[in-house]
Amino acid sequence: MVLIITIIILLILAGITISSITGENGIINNAGNAKESTEIDSEKEAVETATVEAMNKNKYGNIVKSELQEELNKDLGNGITDVLDGDNDEYIVKFIQSERYYTVNTNGDVEYIQVTNGEKILTVQCVDSKNQILSEYQYVILKDKYTKNAPEIAGYIPNEEMITGKITEDTAITFMYYIIFNNEDTLVFTGLDQYGNITTSESQIVSYMLGDGSSTYGNALKEKEISGVLIIPETYKGKKVTRIGQNAFRKCNNIYDLEISDNIEKIDSYAFNSVNNMQSLVIGQNVTSIGSYTFWHCGNLKSVTFKNNNDCWGITSFGECGNWNEISIDNTNSRYKIEENILYSADGKILKLCPRGRAGDFVIPEMVETIDQSAFGYTFSLSSVTITDNVKQININAFNSSCIKSIVVGKNVENIGTGAFNNCRYLKNVTIDSLVIAENLNTSTSCGNLLNSAETIYIKEEITNIGEYITTNYTQTDSDKTGYVKYIK
């Protein structure tokens, strides 16, 4: 006891306080920190060395978990470290005795992680639409959030590309996968002869059709309950698949995404009618024909990519696709271009196709000279269209069954094709700047049924020669639009 007191007195006489020895920034604590820092540097260096050695062992320079553990065991000894599957496609090297962790990413970068809340185990059960477990993975999570690329499972596509969430304790989650429909185990194939007729004779088969061509709904899909992604195969039994038959996938609501291969030339009527859950569609390069009502009532369809250079669609091909807003083309497509999700000819002079979910008001760009057939057919959310003065031609069925409420016909429109405004029952307000169109409105079906449902018509003041249908069925009244004469029904 006397010795201890003597030492303390000597320290005080030397000007050294107790707190400077034992305090937070004291000599003893700083010595401990320095020791820990040295150990971390040493451990990290060992992991970096093992990582380089593991990458050198792999001909692609990748890091394989077992090879990284092997190199660590070789350099440090067995039982010193444990390599774990971590977050965001990283490996975690745990030093068992010190309980320190180091992450190793795919580039070979090593980082020390100071773990404050301990390690948590994330168990991911990959399931199909029947909730059957396809595979199970476990990951060590060191932080309070996780971000993980969805595991690859042969024959399946994940519902989401990333698995993300918060985690405070060991957690198990389920993650949805869709089967890929693309082979004889899931699809029905029918032989075709050189004339495109169905044949069962192997010697006469030159190509194949998906489905049996009958009136039976979904005749091309064997599995009716499990949900998946349909990727049309290019070949079957060594021969091209060139056609998708009538009703082949009609009402198959278990298809979520569809990619039509480049070998397909023809898609028959009703082939994908009422596939309500389909969200994206890719049309192959050689499709030249899409039948009537093919994608009719695909209510959740959001995006369509055209890889082909053919105007393969008709007025009813995409009818009642009210959520379709995105349209794109293949990078090599030389016939079309996209501007603000509208499809045009490459020179911009022809407006080819407007997605059926387009909403609000739309002004035809000044570069456009022609509105093509079926361009705005079955657009349910489009409120009004202004046809600018450069437009000369409106082709047949251009607005057939659209729900537009008002339209302005530019002064240079010379012709409106048959049925261009057929069944536009909400088109109540029509403004006409074109002398040619005004003169030719002699019947209710004139100029593509432009006035079939019109209640209010505005005619440019300088137009004096007006078709008799207007003067007979409408009454001139005070105009509320400067420069126009107003007629009401």
C-alpha positions, -999 to +999 in steps of 0.1 A: +000+000+000+028+023+009+045+015-025+013+025-045+010+058-026+047+065-032+042+059-070+012+082-072+031+109-053+060+106-077+037+108-107+020+139-093+054+155-086+063+147-123+032+166-134+013+135-147-024+133-135-044+101-130-069+111-158-040+115-183-032+078-177-067+062-175-090+088-191-106+085-226-076+100-242-052+087-216-020+068-222-034+034-215-065+039-238-044+054-266-020+024-264-050+001-267-063+020-298-029+019-314-028-019-308-063-024-323-054-002-353-023-022-359-043-055-357-069-041-382-042-031-406-026-065-404-059-084-408-069-062-438-036-067-454-040-105-450-075-103-467-062-082-495-033-106-502-057-136-501-081-118-524-054-111-550-043-147-549-079-160-553-085-137-583-053-149-599-064-185-596-096-178-616-091-174-654-118-147-655-104-128-625-135-135-605-135-142-567-149-176-557-159-180-521-142-214-517-110-202-533-108-171-511-113-192-480-086-216-492-061-188-496-069-174-462-064-208-446-031-212-465-018-178-453-033-176-417-041-212-408-074-231-405-101-218-381-088-182-381-113-168-406-147-176-420-159-164-455-196-156-455-221-145-482-227-108-476-248-080-489-248-065-524-228-094-540-200-090-515-182-116-494-176-110-457-144-122-441-149-127-404-119-131-381-133-155-355-112-145-324-112-107-329-148-107-342-139-082-368-154-081-404-140-071-438-161-069-470-146-080-503-165-068-534-164-082-570-135-058-579-114-072-551-117-040-529-114-048-492-130-026-465-131-029-427-166-027-413-172-016-378-202-036-367-223-019-340-255-041-340-240-075-346-244-097-376-279-107-388-288-136-410-310-129-440-327-160-453-342-156-488-366-182-500-370-180-538-406-191-546-427-195-577-463-183-581-476-214-564-454-204-534-433-235-540-397-230-528-373-231-557-341-225-537-330-208-505-300-186-497-285-171-465-266-139-463-248-122-434-259-086-430-237-063-410-257-031-414-294-022-407-303-023-444-296-048-472-294-045-509-288-077-528-290-087-565-317-113-570-301-148-572-300-164-607-322-195-610-321-214-643-354-213-661-368-184-640-368-146-639-371-127-606-401-104-601-376-076-591-339-072-599-329-063-564-338-076-529-339-046-505-351-039-470-344-031-434-332-057-409-328-056-371-326-093-364-324-126-382-350-124-409-365-147-435-383-134-466-399-148-497-390-135-532-411-142-562-398-158-594-416-163-627-410-194-648-397-189-684-421-204-709-399-212-738-397-250-745-416-281-752-422-287-715-443-256-712-455-249-748-475-266-775-460-267-810-477-275-843-460-284-876-466-262-907-459-272-943-444-250-970-477-233-976-483-225-940-509-253-935-510-275-904-494-309-909-485-339-887-463-354-913-427-350-902-414-351-938-436-321-947-429-299-917-408-269-927-416-247-896-436-246-865-465-226-850-472-221-813-505-235-804-529-257-824-547-229-842-581-238-826-607-217-809-597-230-775-584-203-752-547-206-743-541-236-765-504-230-767-497-231-729-494-264-711-492-251-676-522-230-668-516-222-631-480-212-627-471-176-636-442-167-658-424-148-686-430-159-721-400-158-744-410-172-778-383-197-789-367-192-823-366-229-831-382-262-822-367-296-833-342-278-854-367-258-874-379-222-871-409-212-851-426-187-875-461-182-863-483-178-832-517-194-837-552-181-831-562-179-794-528-194-786-524-174-753-558-158-750-568-152-714-535-166-701-533-141-672-503-159-658-480-143-685-463-111-671-438-103-698-436-113-735-407-113-759-415-124-795-385-138-812-371-125-845-382-156-864-419-150-859-435-136-890-472-138-882-493-134-851-529-146-856-561-130-843-568-132-805-533-147-799-528-126-767-563-113-762-572-105-726-537-113-712-545-089-684-513-092-664-488-087-692-468-056-685-442-054-713-440-066-749-412-069-774-421-075-810-394-093-831-377-080-862-396-101-888-432-098-876-452-085-907-487-093-895-505-088-862-541-100-864-574-085-852-578-082-814-544-098-809-534-077-778-570-065-772-578-058-735-543-063-722-552-038-695-518-038-676-496-035-707-473-005-700-445-007-726-441-020-762-408-023-781-409-027-819-378-043-833-394-047-867-397-022-896-432-031-906-466-014-899-479-048-887-507-035-864-544-028-872-571-007-856-580-035-831-545-049-825-540-029-793-575-019-784-584-013-748-547-012-737-555+018-715-522+017-695-499+015-724-478+047-723-442+037-733-431+029-768-396+022-780-378+008-811-347-013-816-314+006-819-310-007-855-345+003-866-341+027-896-377+031-905-391+047-873-382+072-846-396+080-812-404+114-799-420+118-765-433+082-766-450+086-801-439+065-831-431+085-863-416+076-896-378+082-896-382+116-914-409+126-889-435+133-916-459+105-907-473+100-872-475+062-871-487+052-836-497+067-803-498+044-772-534+038-762-528+051-726-517+086-738-536+112-717-543+149-717-541+173-747-518+166-777-506+190-804-494+173-836-458+184-842-452+207-871-430+183-889-460+159-894-477+158-928-498+126-924-516+110-895-515+073-903-542+047-901-551+036-866-526+061-851-549+072-823-574+044-823-588+034-789-570+061-770-593+063-740-575+091-720-566+116-747-587+147-742-580+168-773-559+168-804-548+199-823-539+190-860-514+217-870-513+234-904-486+212-919-508+181-918-524+173-952-537+138-948-556+119-921-557+082-930-585+057-925-594+047-889-569+073-876-590+081-845-614+052-847-630+046-813-609+073-796-624+090-766-612+125-776-636+153-767-623+180-790-603+184-821-588+212-843-585+204-880-556+225-895-560+247-925-540+225-949-558+192-943-570+180-977-584+146-970-598+126-941-599+088-948-629+065-943-639+059-907-611+082-894-635+094-866-658+064-865-673+057-831-658+088-815-689+093-794-673+118-770-661+141-798-685+170-791-663+200-800-649+204-835-629+233-849-623+235-886-596+257-902-595+238-935-616+252-964-615+218-982-629+199-952-656+225-944-669+224-980-672+186-980-692+182-949-724+172-967-735+141-948-730+127-913-704+103-926-685+129-946-648+133-939-644+101-919-675+107-896-659+139-883-693+153-871-710+122-861-712+132-824-704+169-827-725+193-807-704+225-812-686+234-844-663+264-850-656+274-886-629+299-895-645+332-904-630+335-938-645+301-948-678+310-965-686+279-985-698+253-959-712+218-964-750+215-962-749+190-934-737+219-911-763+244-923-791+219-922-784+203-888-768+231-868-777+266-858-754+296-861-750+314-827-728+340-811-693+329-811-671+328-780-640+321-800-623+350-818-621+346-855-646+318-857-683+313-865-700+290-840-726+264-848-746+244-822-768+214-826 
